[in-house]
Amino acid sequence: MTEPKFPSSDRVVIGGGGVAGLEALLALRALAGDRVELTLVSPTDLFVDRPMTVAEPFGLGSAARHPLRELAADSGAEFVQATVAAVDAAEHRVSCDAGPDLSYDTLILAPGARQTSPLPGAITFGTEGSGEAMREMLIRLRGGDGRSAAFVAPSMTGWLLPLYELALMTARDLARHNVKGVHLSLVTSETRPLAVFGDEGSEVVARLLEDAGIEFIGAAGGTQEVMVGVSGETPADDYLVTLPVLRGPEIAGVPGTEDQKFIPVDEYGRVEGLEDVHAAGDAV
């Protein structure tokens, strides 16, 4: 496989205003200078520092929010507030919902993944309104309305750190308000806490959970709770907190994997079967 050369095109459309889209915007401007005409397309006008959103319900900080229109202008790019709805690779044209059709020489798709709630009645953190729902749960637990909360990892979610953070910060909040008798659990299909961090990291997290009084229910125990937590049924707890299940964006004219509809790319980010189209981020 030959390594792709830097595109000789001058019109580059970037679909998506998240981390991957902004990285592409900044890198192209830095590497190509004024040889490229950049257009950033995003359905929202704000870039949110999402890792910090876990702190907001607890009053421990707030996520920075940056206007995409200003970020694009700082990079000498045009900003279009719209959603990429379809790609005509043969004509090198993008169709947008609530926006104009755009011609391109090179297209970079970074629309992110679609988020769905895996458990009925759960607070699916990261979706609209979930921060306020977490704050309401904390108020109710402080007031004695509920004696248990389960933090349940859906089987299709790969990055589970925010769920652990939410569980640990909930335990800290209840301790700070001298609330006793609330059972907190973390239910996951992992064999040990945050196994992706390796043995040492997992041991540290396990100690943090134990010290906070959070019961870890993992797959190694073979318990019914684990099977319930990852099957889409509802565990018997007063409150449930989970993370979204991710699916591909399903853009017309763009291929998707058979199961979850993620965009298939090669090692250089080129979309399979589409000339001059690349993709990056959670959508691939």
DONUMI-292714 format. One record per residue (C-alpha): y, z, x. Coordinates in nm, 2 decimals, padded with zeros to 4 digits, always signed. Last residue first. Example, Ala and Ser with C-alpha at 12.3 -4.5 7.8 and 13.67 -1.06 7.14 Angstrom:
# residues 2
{{-00.11; +00.71; +01.37}}
{{-00.45; +00.78; +01.23}}
***
This chain:
# residues 284
{{+00.54; +01.21; -01.48}}
{{+00.79; +01.34; -01.74}}
{{+00.84; +01.67; -01.57}}
{{+01.03; +01.51; -01.28}}
{{+01.03; +01.15; -01.16}}
{{+01.01; +00.79; -01.28}}
{{+01.07; +00.45; -01.12}}
{{+01.12; +00.11; -01.28}}
{{+01.19; -00.21; -01.08}}
{{+00.88; -00.39; -01.20}}
{{+00.67; -00.21; -01.47}}
{{+00.29; -00.20; -01.44}}
{{+00.26; +00.15; -01.31}}
{{+00.59; +00.33; -01.28}}
{{+00.70; +00.35; -00.92}}
{{+00.74; +00.71; -00.80}}
{{+00.65; +00.64; -00.44}}
{{+00.30; +00.79; -00.46}}
{{+00.22; +00.59; -00.77}}
{{+00.35; +00.66; -01.13}}
{{+00.19; +00.73; -01.47}}
{{+00.44; +00.85; -01.73}}
{{+00.30; +01.14; -01.92}}
{{+00.15; +01.06; -02.26}}
{{-00.06; +01.39; -02.29}}
{{-00.41; +01.24; -02.33}}
{{-00.41; +00.87; -02.26}}
{{-00.14; +00.87; -02.00}}
{{+00.18; +00.69; -02.09}}
{{+00.32; +00.34; -02.03}}
{{+00.69; +00.26; -02.09}}
{{+00.79; +00.00; -02.34}}
{{+00.88; +00.25; -02.60}}
{{+00.94; +00.59; -02.45}}
{{+00.68; +00.85; -02.51}}
{{+00.84; +01.16; -02.34}}
{{+00.52; +01.31; -02.20}}
{{+00.40; +01.64; -02.34}}
{{+00.45; +02.00; -02.23}}
{{+00.33; +02.31; -02.41}}
{{+00.62; +02.56; -02.43}}
{{+00.60; +02.91; -02.30}}
{{+00.48; +03.22; -02.49}}
{{+00.60; +03.55; -02.64}}
{{+00.41; +03.72; -02.92}}
{{+00.53; +04.02; -03.11}}
{{+00.35; +04.27; -03.33}}
{{+00.02; +04.19; -03.17}}
{{-00.31; +04.07; -03.31}}
{{-00.35; +03.75; -03.11}}
{{-00.27; +03.42; -03.29}}
{{-00.49; +03.12; -03.26}}
{{-00.39; +02.82; -03.04}}
{{-00.70; +02.84; -02.82}}
{{-00.54; +02.99; -02.51}}
{{-00.47; +03.33; -02.64}}
{{-00.77; +03.36; -02.86}}
{{-01.01; +03.29; -02.57}}
{{-00.82; +03.54; -02.36}}
{{-00.84; +03.80; -02.63}}
{{-01.21; +03.75; -02.67}}
{{-01.27; +03.88; -02.32}}
{{-01.44; +03.68; -02.04}}
{{-01.30; +03.93; -01.79}}
{{-01.23; +03.66; -01.53}}
{{-01.02; +03.47; -01.78}}
{{-00.74; +03.71; -01.76}}
{{-00.60; +04.00; -01.96}}
{{-00.34; +04.18; -01.75}}
{{-00.22; +04.50; -01.92}}
{{+00.15; +04.58; -01.85}}
{{+00.22; +04.94; -01.75}}
{{+00.51; +04.85; -01.52}}
{{+00.32; +04.98; -01.21}}
{{+00.02; +04.77; -01.31}}
{{+00.22; +04.45; -01.36}}
{{+00.39; +04.50; -01.03}}
{{+00.06; +04.57; -00.86}}
{{-00.09; +04.25; -01.00}}
{{+00.22; +04.06; -00.88}}
{{+00.17; +04.18; -00.52}}
{{-00.20; +04.11; -00.53}}
{{-00.13; +03.75; -00.65}}
{{+00.12; +03.69; -00.37}}
{{-00.14; +03.81; -00.11}}
{{-00.43; +03.61; -00.25}}
{{-00.24; +03.28; -00.31}}
{{+00.07; +03.20; -00.51}}
{{-00.12; +02.98; -00.76}}
{{-00.32; +03.29; -00.86}}
{{-00.03; +03.41; -01.06}}
{{-00.22; +03.71; -01.18}}
{{-00.59; +03.68; -01.15}}
{{-00.86; +03.46; -01.31}}
{{-00.60; +03.25; -01.49}}
{{-00.65; +03.17; -01.86}}
{{-00.37; +03.40; -01.95}}
{{-00.28; +03.70; -02.16}}
{{-00.01; +03.94; -02.04}}
{{-00.01; +04.27; -02.23}}
{{+00.25; +04.52; -02.33}}
{{+00.17; +04.83; -02.54}}
{{+00.47; +05.02; -02.67}}
{{+00.42; +05.39; -02.67}}
{{+00.74; +05.49; -02.50}}
{{+01.10; +05.38; -02.52}}
{{+01.32; +05.56; -02.27}}
{{+01.59; +05.29; -02.29}}
{{+01.55; +05.21; -01.92}}
{{+01.17; +05.21; -01.97}}
{{+01.20; +04.96; -02.26}}
{{+01.42; +04.73; -02.05}}
{{+01.19; +04.75; -01.75}}
{{+00.88; +04.66; -01.95}}
{{+01.07; +04.37; -02.11}}
{{+01.18; +04.26; -01.76}}
{{+00.82; +04.26; -01.64}}
{{+00.70; +04.06; -01.94}}
{{+00.98; +03.81; -01.92}}
{{+00.93; +03.76; -01.54}}
{{+00.56; +03.70; -01.59}}
{{+00.63; +03.44; -01.85}}
{{+00.89; +03.28; -01.63}}
{{+00.64; +03.25; -01.34}}
{{+00.39; +03.05; -01.55}}
{{+00.44; +02.69; -01.41}}
{{+00.14; +02.48; -01.53}}
{{+00.15; +02.51; -01.91}}
{{-00.14; +02.34; -02.08}}
{{-00.35; +02.66; -02.14}}
{{-00.07; +02.84; -02.32}}
{{+00.02; +03.16; -02.14}}
{{+00.06; +03.46; -02.38}}
{{+00.30; +03.75; -02.34}}
{{+00.18; +04.00; -02.59}}
{{+00.40; +04.26; -02.75}}
{{+00.29; +04.59; -02.91}}
{{+00.42; +04.89; -03.10}}
{{+00.66; +04.73; -03.35}}
{{+00.99; +04.84; -03.51}}
{{+01.05; +05.16; -03.31}}
{{+01.42; +05.10; -03.26}}
{{+01.38; +04.99; -02.90}}
{{+01.11; +04.75; -03.00}}
{{+01.34; +04.60; -03.27}}
{{+01.63; +04.56; -03.03}}
{{+01.40; +04.40; -02.77}}
{{+01.26; +04.15; -03.02}}
{{+01.61; +04.06; -03.13}}
{{+01.71; +03.98; -02.77}}
{{+01.40; +03.77; -02.73}}
{{+01.48; +03.57; -03.05}}
{{+01.83; +03.51; -02.92}}
{{+01.69; +03.36; -02.60}}
{{+01.44; +03.16; -02.80}}
{{+01.70; +02.98; -03.01}}
{{+01.63; +02.64; -02.89}}
{{+01.31; +02.62; -02.67}}
{{+01.28; +02.78; -02.33}}
{{+01.08; +03.07; -02.45}}
{{+00.84; +03.00; -02.74}}
{{+00.88; +03.32; -02.95}}
{{+00.55; +03.32; -03.14}}
{{+00.50; +03.28; -03.51}}
{{+00.24; +03.00; -03.47}}
{{+00.13; +02.96; -03.11}}
{{+00.16; +02.64; -02.89}}
{{+00.53; +02.56; -02.96}}
{{+00.61; +02.21; -02.84}}
{{+00.83; +02.08; -02.56}}
{{+00.87; +01.71; -02.47}}
{{+00.89; +01.65; -02.10}}
{{+01.19; +01.56; -01.88}}
{{+01.39; +01.24; -01.92}}
{{+01.38; +01.14; -01.55}}
{{+01.34; +00.76; -01.57}}
{{+01.49; +00.57; -01.28}}
{{+01.58; +00.21; -01.35}}
{{+01.67; -00.05; -01.09}}
{{+01.85; -00.38; -01.16}}
{{+01.99; -00.25; -01.49}}
{{+02.13; -00.36; -01.82}}
{{+02.23; -00.10; -02.07}}
{{+02.21; -00.10; -02.45}}
{{+02.48; +00.12; -02.60}}
{{+02.43; +00.47; -02.74}}
{{+02.32; +00.67; -03.04}}
{{+01.96; +00.61; -02.94}}
{{+01.95; +00.40; -02.63}}
{{+01.79; +00.07; -02.54}}
{{+01.74; -00.01; -02.17}}
{{+01.74; -00.36; -02.03}}
{{+01.58; -00.53; -01.73}}
{{+01.48; -00.83; -01.94}}
{{+01.11; -00.81; -01.84}}
{{+01.13; -00.43; -01.82}}
{{+01.24; -00.39; -02.18}}
{{+01.27; -00.01; -02.20}}
{{+01.31; +00.19; -02.52}}
{{+01.46; +00.51; -02.65}}
{{+01.67; +00.64; -02.36}}
{{+01.87; +00.92; -02.53}}
{{+02.25; +00.91; -02.54}}
{{+02.56; +01.06; -02.37}}
{{+02.66; +00.79; -02.12}}
{{+02.81; +00.89; -01.79}}
{{+02.94; +00.64; -01.54}}
{{+02.90; +00.73; -01.18}}
{{+03.15; +00.80; -00.90}}
{{+02.96; +01.10; -00.78}}
{{+03.23; +01.34; -00.89}}
{{+03.24; +01.15; -01.22}}
{{+02.87; +01.21; -01.28}}
{{+02.91; +01.58; -01.22}}
{{+03.21; +01.59; -01.45}}
{{+03.02; +01.41; -01.73}}
{{+02.72; +01.63; -01.67}}
{{+02.92; +01.94; -01.76}}
{{+02.77; +02.24; -01.56}}
{{+02.61; +02.54; -01.71}}
{{+02.52; +02.84; -01.50}}
{{+02.26; +03.07; -01.64}}
{{+02.37; +03.42; -01.73}}
{{+02.30; +03.75; -01.58}}
{{+02.11; +04.07; -01.64}}
{{+02.20; +04.12; -02.00}}
{{+01.83; +04.14; -02.10}}
{{+01.83; +03.82; -02.31}}
{{+02.01; +03.63; -02.03}}
{{+01.77; +03.70; -01.74}}
{{+01.51; +03.45; -01.84}}
{{+01.79; +03.18; -01.85}}
{{+01.83; +03.20; -01.48}}
{{+01.55; +02.96; -01.40}}
{{+01.71; +02.71; -01.64}}
{{+02.03; +02.63; -01.44}}
{{+02.16; +02.43; -01.73}}
{{+02.31; +02.07; -01.69}}
{{+02.53; +02.00; -01.99}}
{{+02.64; +01.69; -02.17}}
{{+02.32; +01.65; -02.37}}
{{+02.13; +01.33; -02.46}}
{{+02.15; +01.21; -02.10}}
{{+02.22; +00.87; -01.93}}
{{+02.37; +00.85; -01.58}}
{{+02.50; +00.52; -01.46}}
{{+02.53; +00.43; -01.10}}
{{+02.68; +00.11; -00.94}}
{{+02.52; +00.09; -00.60}}
{{+02.65; -00.04; -00.27}}
{{+02.93; +00.21; -00.28}}
{{+02.74; +00.47; -00.09}}
{{+02.37; +00.39; -00.06}}
{{+02.23; +00.71; +00.09}}
{{+02.47; +00.97; -00.04}}
{{+02.52; +00.80; -00.38}}
{{+02.15; +00.75; -00.41}}
{{+02.08; +01.11; -00.32}}
{{+02.33; +01.25; -00.56}}
{{+02.21; +01.05; -00.86}}
{{+01.84; +01.09; -00.78}}
{{+01.88; +01.47; -00.75}}
{{+02.08; +01.47; -01.07}}
{{+01.80; +01.29; -01.26}}
{{+01.52; +01.51; -01.11}}
{{+01.71; +01.84; -01.19}}
{{+01.80; +01.74; -01.54}}
{{+02.04; +01.48; -01.67}}
{{+01.79; +01.21; -01.77}}
{{+01.77; +00.83; -01.76}}
{{+01.92; +00.70; -01.44}}
{{+02.05; +00.34; -01.45}}
{{+02.10; +00.17; -01.11}}
{{+02.31; -00.15; -01.10}}
{{+02.36; -00.27; -00.74}}
{{+02.02; -00.40; -00.65}}
{{+01.89; -00.43; -00.29}}
{{+01.65; -00.14; -00.35}}
{{+01.56; +00.06; -00.04}}
{{+01.22; -00.07; +00.07}}
{{+00.90; +00.03; -00.10}}
{{+00.62; +00.15; +00.14}}
{{+00.33; -00.10; +00.15}}
{{+00.00; +00.00; +00.00}}
***
